[in-house]
Structure formats: C-alpha cells, structure tokens
Amino acid sequence: MKILKVIIILAVFVGCAVQASEEPTTFNIQIAYLPITHSTALMVMNEQQSYSDGDYQMDLVRFTAWPDVVDALRTGRVDGASILFEVALQAKLEDDSLVMLSLTHRDGNVIVVDNDINTYQDLIGRVVAIPHRLSPQNTLLQMILDREGISPNDIQIIEISPAEMPFSMASGAISAYIVAEPFGSVAENAGVGRIIETSEDIFPNAICCVLVFREESIRNPELLAWILENFERAAEITHARDYRVVEVFKEHARLSEDVIERSLEHTTFHNLNLTEEEYYQITDIILHYGVLEEVPSFRSFVIE
C-alpha cells in the first residue's frame, strides 16, 4: 500500500513537472527610452503586445536624461535603447558589443527661440541649449552657425535635459534651444517661445535617434526577427498618426492632444533603414564639425 502511495505521489509530481515545463515562458526585452516624439513607435510597439506569440515581451524603461539612458545600456541594466545617433557612435567606440538595428524616426527636431529673437544674428552673446554635446542637435546647431556666419564662440552653448528646456526659456535662462519634439511644441503652446526652423529645413530626412542593442541580448535569431518585425509594424501605425498613436503618446508624455498632434507633424516614421552611403554622408558631417573625432565603421555597427 505504501509503495502504491509513493507511485501515485511520484506520478502526480512528474505530471505537474511535465505540465509546468509545457507552460510557455516569456522572454522580456527591456528597452530604455525618453518620452519624446522620437520614441513614439516604441511606445506603440509596447502597447501592441497582441503581436507577440507569447515567447517575447517588450518592456519600456523610462528615463528623463540621455546620460542615464547610455549608462543603463552600457552597464547591461537594459537590453536596448533608443538613443541619439552621435551618442550611439561614441558608445560603440567604447563598447564593441553594441549594435544598431534601425532608425527610430526621421526629422523631428526643432529650433526654438525666445519671443524677442527675430533672426539667428540676435543670438550672438546669448545662451543656446542642446540636450547633449554628442547629439544630432549639436550637429544641427553647428550647421546653422556655419550657414549664418556665426562662430560657436559668439554664443554660449549649454547642455540641458529636454524636459527642462521650455522652463529654462520661460525663466529667461536661455534664449534658444534645439531639441526633439514635443518640447518645441510645448514652448509654443505655452507662449514662451516659437519654432523658427525644423531639422527638415536644414537637412531633409535627418536622422536623430537609433535603436541600439547589446549584441548578446539579440543572439537568438527568432528574437531579433520578432523585434524588427514588430517595430516595423509599429512604425507604420505611428506614421499613419491615427487616434491610437495620440492616445499612446499621451499616456507616456502626459501632454495635451494639441501638443502631441503638432509635434508628430514634424516627425516621420518611414524609411528607417540606414544605408552605408547615408551613414558615411552623415558621419562625415559629424566629423567635419568636430562633434566626434572618430566613428565606427558601418559594417561593424549596423545590422543590415
């Protein structure tokens, strides 16, 4: 009788073990981001978990400053991140395990000036903010100064977190800033500044943020295919700019629909592949203006 009980217990235990092993396990991919227009496709992807086959799940990890995003990526606290292109290039030089999968958008940067600024010449002697020294915004600023015949020494360039820029302008601490949307539309909506130009005016189809991963996090080809397929689908939805996109963005950024809709107008979410020719065209500009002194090769960094 005792032997029979043991057999029954073992049978139940083995049956439970088999059942447990058959239950689907979900692999969570953590991606760092800032709640800006440039990350909208990732926000949409995060909401579209019905696309998942149950094996993979994406979790967004929110940050408010670019240095914190880079630190989380480089220390392995997240698997991937949407980060500034120039920051990604420098990070790759310092950590060869990083690879780029895709652009997250095109355009979407704006130049905002105080209401008493009429021309770029009025900025001479004033304070201009950028989000990071290694940023597309800094590259754009250098292009503008070159075009306008203004020396970088004629203005004071400082780094400020994007979310702080409208408040800094309202307080009079800065006279202009270059930033990712929606923080240009935020300033206009509040009446503290106005958008004088967009990145598309200066460099059409400009790139800014890119999707970068730690190579060890995407060695599984099925996982890599899942990320690319679902991000591409989310980008298509985002580019259509329907009501779902506005609602998703509102949840992440807690802004009015008017600000969100206006900021999305400055950003595109198609043609997100980066070719080798375009890569070197843009990195040549970055090197020319001294934003970076060296860049990684295309083939060592970009997954085609």
C-alpha contacts under 8 A as a table, 3 or more apart, distances in Angstrom:
res1	aa1	res2	aa2	distance
1	M	4	L	5.02
1	M	5	K	6.31
2	K	5	K	5.08
2	K	6	V	6.28
3	I	6	V	5.10
3	I	7	I	6.21
4	L	7	I	5.04
4	L	8	I	6.19
5	K	8	I	5.05
5	K	9	I	6.12
6	V	9	I	5.09
6	V	10	L	6.05
7	I	10	L	5.13
7	I	11	A	6.01
8	I	11	A	4.99
8	I	12	V	6.17
9	I	12	V	5.15
9	I	13	F	6.09
10	L	13	F	4.94
10	L	14	V	5.96
11	A	14	V	5.18
11	A	15	G	5.96
12	V	15	G	5.00
12	V	16	C	6.09
13	F	16	C	5.15
13	F	17	A	6.12
14	V	17	A	4.94
14	V	18	V	6.08
15	G	18	V	5.13
15	G	19	Q	6.10
16	C	19	Q	4.96
16	C	20	A	5.98
17	A	20	A	5.03
17	A	21	S	6.11
18	V	21	S	5.09
18	V	22	E	6.24
19	Q	22	E	5.13
19	Q	23	E	6.52
20	A	23	E	5.29
21	S	24	P	7.85
24	P	54	G	6.94
24	P	55	D	6.87
25	T	54	G	7.52
25	T	55	D	6.11
26	T	54	G	6.08
26	T	55	D	4.52
26	T	56	Y	5.16
26	T	57	Q	6.50
27	F	55	D	5.95
27	F	56	Y	4.69
27	F	57	Q	6.05
28	N	56	Y	5.89
28	N	57	Q	4.74
28	N	58	M	5.66
28	N	59	D	6.67
29	I	56	Y	7.28
29	I	57	Q	6.09
29	I	58	M	4.76
29	I	59	D	6.00
29	I	78	V	7.81
29	I	79	D	6.18
29	I	80	G	7.83
30	Q	58	M	5.97
30	Q	59	D	4.82
30	Q	60	L	5.84
30	Q	61	V	6.57
30	Q	78	V	5.12
30	Q	79	D	5.29
30	Q	80	G	6.46
31	I	58	M	7.29
31	I	59	D	6.30
31	I	60	L	5.02
31	I	61	V	5.83
31	I	78	V	5.83
31	I	79	D	5.94
31	I	80	G	4.62
31	I	81	A	4.84
31	I	82	S	7.37
32	A	60	L	5.91
32	A	61	V	4.64
32	A	62	R	5.97
32	A	63	F	6.94
32	A	69	V	6.04
32	A	72	A	7.58
32	A	73	L	7.55
32	A	78	V	6.48
32	A	80	G	6.33
32	A	81	A	4.40
32	A	82	S	6.37
33	Y	39	S	6.70
33	Y	60	L	6.86
33	Y	61	V	6.25
33	Y	62	R	5.36
33	Y	63	F	6.01
33	Y	69	V	6.88
33	Y	81	A	5.95
33	Y	82	S	5.41
33	Y	83	I	7.30
34	L	39	S	6.90
34	L	62	R	5.89
34	L	63	F	5.25
34	L	64	T	5.65
34	L	65	A	7.20
34	L	66	W	7.71
34	L	82	S	7.83
35	P	39	S	6.58
35	P	40	T	7.97
35	P	62	R	7.06
35	P	63	F	7.64
35	P	64	T	7.45
35	P	252	H	6.08
35	P	253	A	5.57
36	I	39	S	5.67
36	I	40	T	7.07
36	I	180	A	6.79
36	I	181	E	6.18
36	I	182	P	6.16
36	I	253	A	7.26
37	T	40	T	5.28
37	T	108	G	7.36
37	T	180	A	7.04
37	T	181	E	5.39
37	T	182	P	5.88
37	T	249	F	7.82
37	T	260	I	7.99
37	T	263	S	6.84
37	T	264	L	6.55
37	T	267	T	7.38
38	H	41	A	7.59
38	H	104	T	6.50
38	H	105	H	5.96
38	H	108	G	6.91
38	H	180	A	7.08
38	H	181	E	7.32
38	H	209	C	6.76
38	H	267	T	7.38
39	S	42	L	5.36
39	S	43	M	6.37
39	S	82	S	6.92
39	S	104	T	6.71
39	S	105	H	7.93
40	T	43	M	4.91
40	T	44	V	6.20
40	T	238	T	6.90
40	T	245	V	7.63
40	T	249	F	6.43
41	A	44	V	5.04
41	A	45	M	6.07
41	A	104	T	7.05
41	A	231	F	6.96
41	A	234	A	5.36
41	A	235	A	4.91
41	A	237	I	7.86
41	A	238	T	5.69
41	A	269	F	7.56
42	L	45	M	4.90
42	L	46	N	6.05
42	L	104	T	7.90
42	L	231	F	6.85
42	L	234	A	7.15
42	L	235	A	7.93
43	M	46	N	5.07
43	M	47	E	6.43
43	M	60	L	7.70
43	M	248	V	6.69
43	M	249	F	6.99
43	M	252	H	7.72
44	V	47	E	5.09
44	V	48	Q	6.18
44	V	234	A	5.68
44	V	235	A	7.93
44	V	237	I	7.81
44	V	238	T	7.07
44	V	245	V	6.72
44	V	248	V	6.46
45	M	48	Q	5.04
45	M	49	Q	7.07
45	M	230	N	6.54
45	M	231	F	6.03
45	M	233	R	7.87
45	M	234	A	5.05
46	N	49	Q	6.26
46	N	58	M	6.04
46	N	59	D	6.70
46	N	60	L	6.97
47	E	248	V	7.56
48	Q	51	Y	6.02
48	Q	234	A	7.73
49	Q	52	S	5.37
49	Q	57	Q	7.12
49	Q	58	M	7.94
50	S	53	D	7.75
51	Y	230	N	7.03
52	S	55	D	7.03
52	S	56	Y	6.28
52	S	57	Q	6.88
53	D	56	Y	7.03
54	G	57	Q	7.38
56	Y	223	L	7.30
56	Y	226	W	7.93
61	V	78	V	7.90
63	F	66	W	7.68
63	F	68	D	6.82
63	F	69	V	6.40
64	T	68	D	7.74
64	T	161	S	7.22
64	T	162	P	7.97
64	T	163	A	7.35
65	A	68	D	5.67
65	A	69	V	6.78
65	A	161	S	5.60
65	A	162	P	7.53
66	W	69	V	5.09
66	W	70	V	6.36
66	W	83	I	7.32
66	W	84	L	7.99
66	W	131	P	7.74
66	W	132	H	7.35
66	W	161	S	7.67
67	P	70	V	5.20
67	P	71	D	6.15
68	D	71	D	5.06
68	D	72	A	6.18
69	V	72	A	5.24
69	V	73	L	6.32
69	V	81	A	7.10
69	V	83	I	7.38
70	V	73	L	5.13
70	V	74	R	6.09
70	V	81	A	7.94
70	V	83	I	7.48
70	V	87	V	7.84
70	V	91	A	7.73
71	D	74	R	5.24
71	D	75	T	5.99
72	A	75	T	5.40
72	A	76	G	6.16
72	A	77	R	5.00
72	A	78	V	5.84
73	L	76	G	5.30
73	L	77	R	6.15
73	L	78	V	5.34
73	L	79	D	6.60
73	L	80	G	6.24
73	L	81	A	6.63
73	L	213	F	7.84
73	L	214	R	7.46
74	R	77	R	7.76
74	R	91	A	7.75
74	R	95	D	7.40
75	T	78	V	7.90
76	G	79	D	6.39
76	G	214	R	7.67
78	V	81	A	7.43
79	D	213	F	5.79
79	D	214	R	5.76
79	D	217	S	5.83
80	G	211	L	7.10
80	G	212	V	5.42
80	G	213	F	3.98
80	G	214	R	6.16
81	A	211	L	5.80
81	A	212	V	5.42
81	A	213	F	6.49
82	S	104	T	7.10
82	S	209	C	6.04
82	S	210	V	5.42
82	S	211	L	4.65
82	S	212	V	6.36
83	I	87	V	6.82
83	I	88	A	6.40
83	I	209	C	5.08
83	I	210	V	5.58
83	I	211	L	6.67
83	I	212	V	7.22
84	L	87	V	5.20
84	L	88	A	6.10
84	L	134	L	7.88
84	L	135	S	5.84
84	L	136	P	6.87
84	L	208	C	5.65
84	L	209	C	4.36
84	L	210	V	6.32
85	F	88	A	4.98
85	F	89	L	6.24
85	F	135	S	6.72
85	F	136	P	6.74
85	F	207	I	7.48
85	F	208	C	5.53
85	F	209	C	5.34
85	F	210	V	5.81
86	E	89	L	5.06
86	E	90	Q	6.37
86	E	134	L	5.20
86	E	135	S	5.10
86	E	136	P	6.42
86	E	286	I	7.98
86	E	291	V	7.98
86	E	292	L	7.56
87	V	90	Q	5.23
87	V	91	A	6.05
87	V	134	L	5.38
87	V	135	S	6.28
88	A	91	A	4.98
88	A	92	K	6.10
88	A	210	V	7.64
88	A	212	V	7.30
89	L	92	K	5.21
89	L	93	L	6.47
89	L	295	V	6.02
89	L	296	P	6.55
90	Q	93	L	5.12
90	Q	94	E	6.47
90	Q	292	L	7.71
90	Q	295	V	7.07
91	A	94	E	5.12
91	A	95	D	5.86
91	A	98	L	7.55
92	K	95	D	4.93
92	K	96	D	5.26
92	K	97	S	7.30
92	K	98	L	5.60
92	K	99	V	7.43
92	K	296	P	6.93
92	K	301	F	7.26
93	L	96	D	6.31
93	L	295	V	7.10
93	L	296	P	6.18
95	D	98	L	6.24
96	D	99	V	7.92
97	S	214	R	5.70
97	S	215	E	5.29
97	S	216	E	7.44
98	L	212	V	6.63
98	L	213	F	5.67
98	L	214	R	4.67
98	L	215	E	5.65
98	L	301	F	7.23
99	V	212	V	5.58
99	V	213	F	5.53
99	V	214	R	6.42
99	V	215	E	6.10
99	V	300	S	7.84
99	V	301	F	4.98
99	V	302	V	5.95
99	V	303	I	6.80
100	M	210	V	6.93
100	M	211	L	5.82
100	M	212	V	4.39
100	M	213	F	6.43
100	M	301	F	5.89
100	M	302	V	4.77
100	M	303	I	6.06
101	L	210	V	7.63
101	L	211	L	5.62
101	L	212	V	6.02
101	L	213	F	7.41
101	L	228	L	7.74
101	L	302	V	6.29
101	L	303	I	5.49
101	L	304	E	7.51
102	S	210	V	5.86
102	S	211	L	5.31
102	S	212	V	7.65
102	S	272	L	6.08
102	S	273	N	5.82
102	S	274	L	6.96
102	S	302	V	7.99
103	L	106	R	7.45
103	L	207	I	7.25
103	L	208	C	7.83
103	L	209	C	6.24
103	L	210	V	4.27
103	L	211	L	5.95
103	L	272	L	4.90
103	L	273	N	6.35
103	L	274	L	6.91
104	T	209	C	5.79
104	T	210	V	5.19
104	T	211	L	6.08
104	T	269	F	7.11
104	T	272	L	6.63
105	H	108	G	7.79
105	H	207	I	7.03
105	H	208	C	7.40
105	H	209	C	6.84
105	H	210	V	7.77
105	H	267	T	6.91
105	H	268	T	5.75
105	H	269	F	4.66
105	H	270	H	6.97
105	H	272	L	6.33
106	R	205	N	5.57
106	R	206	A	5.67
106	R	207	I	4.99
106	R	208	C	6.74
106	R	267	T	6.12
106	R	268	T	5.21
106	R	269	F	6.27
106	R	270	H	7.57
106	R	272	L	7.37
107	D	198	T	7.93
107	D	199	S	5.81
107	D	200	E	5.72
107	D	204	P	7.19
107	D	205	N	5.60
107	D	206	A	5.01
107	D	207	I	6.06
107	D	208	C	7.11
107	D	266	H	6.69
107	D	267	T	5.22
107	D	268	T	6.40
108	G	180	A	5.89
108	G	181	E	5.87
108	G	198	T	7.42
108	G	199	S	6.76
108	G	200	E	7.80
108	G	263	S	7.56
108	G	264	L	7.63
108	G	266	H	4.86
108	G	267	T	4.04
108	G	268	T	7.18
109	N	137	Q	7.37
109	N	178	I	6.91
109	N	179	V	5.47
109	N	180	A	4.41
109	N	181	E	5.93
109	N	198	T	5.90
109	N	199	S	5.19
109	N	200	E	7.97
109	N	266	H	7.41
109	N	267	T	7.80
110	V	178	I	5.70
110	V	179	V	5.74
110	V	180	A	6.44
110	V	181	E	6.87
110	V	184	G	6.14
110	V	195	I	6.38
110	V	196	I	7.73
110	V	197	E	6.02
110	V	198	T	4.30
110	V	199	S	5.87
111	I	176	A	7.22
111	I	177	Y	5.90
111	I	178	I	4.55
111	I	179	V	6.81
111	I	184	G	7.36
111	I	195	I	5.60
111	I	196	I	5.80
111	I	197	E	5.33
111	I	198	T	6.01
111	I	199	S	7.72
112	V	176	A	5.42
112	V	177	Y	5.34
112	V	178	I	6.26
112	V	184	G	6.03
112	V	187	A	7.85
112	V	193	G	6.27
112	V	194	R	5.36
112	V	195	I	4.40
112	V	196	I	5.90
112	V	197	E	7.53
113	V	116	D	7.99
113	V	117	I	6.11
113	V	175	S	5.85
113	V	176	A	4.20
113	V	177	Y	6.64
113	V	193	G	5.48
113	V	194	R	5.61
113	V	195	I	6.49
113	V	196	I	6.63
114	D	117	I	5.52
114	D	169	M	6.78
114	D	175	S	5.13
114	D	176	A	6.01
114	D	192	V	6.69
114	D	193	G	4.58
114	D	194	R	6.65
115	N	118	N	7.73
115	N	192	V	6.84
115	N	193	G	5.19
115	N	194	R	6.55
117	I	120	Y	7.55
117	I	122	D	5.83
117	I	123	L	7.16
117	I	175	S	7.66
118	N	122	D	6.63
119	T	122	D	5.46
119	T	123	L	7.54
120	Y	123	L	5.42
120	Y	124	I	7.71
120	Y	148	E	7.21
121	Q	124	I	5.78
121	Q	148	E	7.66
121	Q	150	I	7.52
122	D	126	R	8.00
123	L	126	R	5.08
123	L	127	V	7.55
123	L	128	V	7.87
123	L	155	I	6.76
123	L	175	S	7.20
123	L	176	A	7.74
124	I	150	I	7.73
124	I	154	D	5.35
124	I	155	I	5.29
125	G	154	D	5.77
125	G	155	I	4.94
125	G	156	Q	6.95
126	R	155	I	5.40
126	R	156	Q	6.13
126	R	174	I	7.30
126	R	175	S	6.19
127	V	155	I	6.10
127	V	156	Q	4.65
127	V	157	I	5.97
127	V	158	I	7.17
127	V	173	A	7.47
127	V	174	I	4.95
127	V	175	S	5.62
127	V	176	A	6.86
128	V	155	I	6.98
128	V	156	Q	6.04
128	V	157	I	4.99
128	V	158	I	6.36
128	V	174	I	5.90
128	V	175	S	5.99
128	V	176	A	4.79
128	V	177	Y	5.27
128	V	178	I	7.97
129	A	157	I	5.69
129	A	158	I	4.89
129	A	159	E	5.53
129	A	160	I	6.19
129	A	165	M	7.50
129	A	174	I	6.82
129	A	176	A	6.34
129	A	177	Y	4.46
129	A	178	I	6.56
130	I	133	R	7.10
130	I	137	Q	6.20
130	I	138	N	6.21
130	I	157	I	7.16
130	I	158	I	6.27
130	I	159	E	5.01
130	I	160	I	6.20
130	I	177	Y	5.89
130	I	178	I	5.53
130	I	179	V	6.61
131	P	135	S	7.24
131	P	137	Q	7.25
131	P	159	E	5.18
131	P	160	I	5.12
131	P	161	S	5.38
131	P	162	P	5.78
131	P	178	I	7.67
131	P	179	V	6.67
132	H	135	S	5.43
132	H	137	Q	7.79
132	H	138	N	7.26
132	H	159	E	5.53
132	H	160	I	7.34
133	R	138	N	6.13
133	R	159	E	6.91
133	R	291	V	7.29
134	L	138	N	6.84
134	L	291	V	6.16
134	L	292	L	7.22
135	S	138	N	5.26
135	S	139	T	6.51
135	S	208	C	7.76
135	S	291	V	7.86
136	P	139	T	4.89
136	P	140	L	6.03
136	P	207	I	7.56
136	P	208	C	5.56
137	Q	140	L	5.02
137	Q	141	L	6.11
137	Q	178	I	5.68
137	Q	179	V	6.30
138	N	141	L	4.95
138	N	142	Q	6.23
138	N	178	I	7.81
138	N	291	V	7.31
139	T	142	Q	5.19
139	T	143	M	6.32
139	T	285	I	7.84
139	T	286	I	6.26
139	T	289	Y	7.03
139	T	291	V	6.52
140	L	143	M	5.02
140	L	144	I	6.20
140	L	199	S	7.28
140	L	202	I	7.58
141	L	144	I	5.07
141	L	145	L	6.18
141	L	178	I	7.32
142	Q	145	L	5.14
142	Q	146	D	6.09
142	Q	152	P	7.39
142	Q	289	Y	6.55
143	M	146	D	5.14
143	M	147	R	6.11
143	M	202	I	7.96
143	M	289	Y	7.86
144	I	147	R	5.04
144	I	148	E	6.05
144	I	202	I	7.64
145	L	148	E	5.10
145	L	149	G	5.91
145	L	150	I	4.83
145	L	151	S	6.42
145	L	152	P	6.86
146	D	149	G	5.19
146	D	150	I	6.19
146	D	151	S	7.30
147	R	150	I	7.79
150	I	154	D	6.62
151	S	154	D	5.26
151	S	155	I	7.60
152	P	155	I	5.84
152	P	156	Q	7.70
152	P	157	I	7.97
153	N	156	Q	7.06
160	I	164	E	6.57
160	I	165	M	6.51
161	S	164	E	5.44
161	S	165	M	6.72
162	P	165	M	5.41
162	P	179	V	6.40
162	P	180	A	7.44
162	P	183	F	6.77
163	A	166	P	7.07
163	A	183	F	6.74
164	E	167	F	5.48
164	E	168	S	6.14
165	M	168	S	5.02
165	M	169	M	6.21
165	M	177	Y	7.10
165	M	183	F	7.37
166	P	169	M	5.13
166	P	170	A	6.15
166	P	183	F	6.75
166	P	184	G	7.72
166	P	186	V	6.99
166	P	187	A	5.30
166	P	192	V	7.27
166	P	193	G	7.92
167	F	170	A	4.95
167	F	171	S	6.19
168	S	171	S	5.17
168	S	172	G	6.31
168	S	173	A	5.24
168	S	174	I	5.98
169	M	172	G	5.05
169	M	173	A	5.83
169	M	174	I	5.07
169	M	175	S	6.23
169	M	176	A	7.25
169	M	192	V	6.76
169	M	193	G	7.34
170	A	173	A	7.69
170	A	192	V	5.45
170	A	193	G	7.92
171	S	174	I	7.92
172	G	175	S	6.85
174	I	177	Y	7.53
179	V	183	F	6.73
179	V	184	G	6.94
180	A	183	F	6.48
180	A	184	G	7.35
181	E	184	G	5.61
181	E	185	S	6.76
181	E	263	S	5.41
181	E	264	L	7.71
181	E	266	H	7.68
182	P	185	S	5.32
182	P	186	V	6.08
182	P	259	V	6.87
182	P	260	I	6.62
182	P	263	S	4.97
182	P	264	L	7.83
183	F	186	V	4.85
183	F	187	A	6.37
184	G	187	A	5.33
184	G	188	E	6.47
184	G	194	R	7.41
184	G	195	I	6.37
184	G	263	S	7.62
185	S	188	E	5.03
185	S	189	N	5.91
185	S	195	I	7.68
185	S	259	V	5.66
185	S	260	I	7.96
185	S	262	R	6.56
185	S	263	S	5.90
186	V	189	N	5.14
186	V	190	A	6.18
186	V	259	V	6.23
187	A	190	A	5.16
187	A	191	G	6.05
187	A	192	V	5.33
187	A	193	G	5.25
187	A	194	R	6.72
188	E	191	G	4.95
188	E	192	V	6.28
188	E	193	G	5.36
188	E	194	R	5.08
188	E	195	I	7.09
189	N	192	V	7.93
189	N	259	V	6.88
190	A	193	G	7.83
191	G	194	R	7.52
195	I	198	T	7.40
197	E	201	D	6.42
197	E	202	I	7.89
198	T	201	D	5.33
198	T	202	I	6.93
198	T	266	H	7.52
199	S	202	I	5.18
199	S	203	F	5.84
199	S	204	P	6.93
199	S	206	A	6.68
200	E	203	F	5.18
200	E	204	P	4.19
200	E	205	N	6.22
200	E	206	A	6.55
201	D	204	P	6.30
203	F	206	A	5.50
213	F	217	S	6.96
213	F	218	I	7.36
214	R	217	S	5.46
214	R	218	I	7.19
215	E	218	I	5.62
215	E	219	R	6.45
216	E	219	R	5.50
217	S	220	N	7.81
218	I	221	P	7.02
218	I	223	L	6.32
218	I	224	L	5.50
219	R	223	L	7.83
219	R	224	L	7.35
220	N	223	L	5.33
220	N	224	L	6.37
221	P	224	L	5.02
221	P	225	A	6.09
222	E	225	A	5.11
222	E	226	W	6.10
223	L	226	W	4.95
223	L	227	I	6.24
224	L	227	I	5.22
224	L	228	L	6.28
225	A	228	L	5.24
225	A	229	E	5.91
226	W	229	E	5.26
226	W	230	N	6.03
227	I	230	N	5.45
227	I	231	F	5.90
228	L	231	F	5.19
228	L	232	E	6.00
229	E	232	E	5.29
229	E	233	R	6.31
230	N	233	R	5.04
230	N	234	A	6.07
231	F	234	A	4.99
231	F	235	A	6.04
232	E	235	A	5.05
232	E	236	E	6.35
233	R	236	E	5.17
233	R	237	I	6.45
234	A	237	I	5.10
234	A	238	T	6.10
235	A	238	T	4.95
235	A	239	H	6.01
235	A	269	F	5.50
235	A	270	H	6.84
236	E	239	H	5.16
236	E	240	A	6.46
236	E	269	F	6.89
236	E	270	H	6.92
237	I	240	A	5.29
237	I	241	R	6.89
237	I	242	D	7.61
237	I	245	V	7.47
238	T	241	R	5.22
238	T	242	D	7.46
238	T	245	V	5.84
238	T	269	F	6.64
239	H	268	T	6.15
239	H	269	F	4.97
239	H	270	H	6.73
241	R	244	R	7.73
241	R	245	V	5.76
241	R	246	V	7.16
241	R	264	L	7.52
242	D	245	V	5.67
242	D	246	V	6.96
243	Y	246	V	5.25
243	Y	247	E	6.27
244	R	247	E	5.14
244	R	248	V	6.12
245	V	248	V	5.18
245	V	249	F	6.15
246	V	249	F	5.18
246	V	250	K	6.02
246	V	257	E	6.68
246	V	260	I	6.50
246	V	261	E	6.91
247	E	250	K	5.01
247	E	251	E	6.40
248	V	251	E	5.31
248	V	252	H	6.68
249	F	252	H	5.23
249	F	253	A	5.94
249	F	254	R	7.67
249	F	260	I	7.31
250	K	253	A	5.26
250	K	254	R	4.86
250	K	255	L	5.58
250	K	256	S	7.05
250	K	257	E	7.16
250	K	260	I	7.36
251	E	254	R	5.61
255	L	259	V	6.60
255	L	260	I	6.69
256	S	259	V	5.43
256	S	260	I	6.36
257	E	260	I	5.04
257	E	261	E	5.95
258	D	261	E	5.26
258	D	262	R	6.15
259	V	262	R	5.23
259	V	263	S	6.07
260	I	263	S	5.15
260	I	264	L	6.13
261	E	264	L	5.22
261	E	265	E	6.46
262	R	265	E	5.27
262	R	266	H	7.22
263	S	266	H	5.61
263	S	267	T	7.06
264	L	267	T	5.19
264	L	268	T	7.60
265	E	268	T	7.69
269	F	272	L	6.89
274	L	278	E	6.50
274	L	279	Y	6.47
275	T	278	E	5.25
275	T	279	Y	6.05
276	E	279	Y	4.95
276	E	280	Y	6.36
276	E	298	F	6.17
277	E	280	Y	5.50
277	E	281	Q	6.21
278	E	281	Q	4.91
278	E	282	I	6.17
279	Y	282	I	5.43
279	Y	283	T	6.09
279	Y	298	F	6.87
280	Y	283	T	4.96
280	Y	284	D	5.77
280	Y	298	F	7.74
281	Q	284	D	5.37
281	Q	285	I	6.75
282	I	285	I	5.23
282	I	286	I	6.42
283	T	286	I	4.84
283	T	287	L	6.09
283	T	295	V	7.14
284	D	287	L	5.13
284	D	288	H	5.95
285	I	288	H	4.92
285	I	289	Y	6.35
286	I	289	Y	5.55
286	I	290	G	6.33
286	I	291	V	5.50
286	I	292	L	6.16
287	L	290	G	5.02
287	L	291	V	6.19
287	L	292	L	5.43
287	L	293	E	5.77
287	L	294	E	6.97
288	H	291	V	7.86
289	Y	292	L	7.93
290	G	293	E	6.01
292	L	295	V	7.15
296	P	300	S	6.82
296	P	301	F	6.74
297	S	300	S	5.41
297	S	301	F	6.51
298	F	301	F	5.40
298	F	302	V	5.72
299	R	302	V	5.80
299	R	303	I	7.48
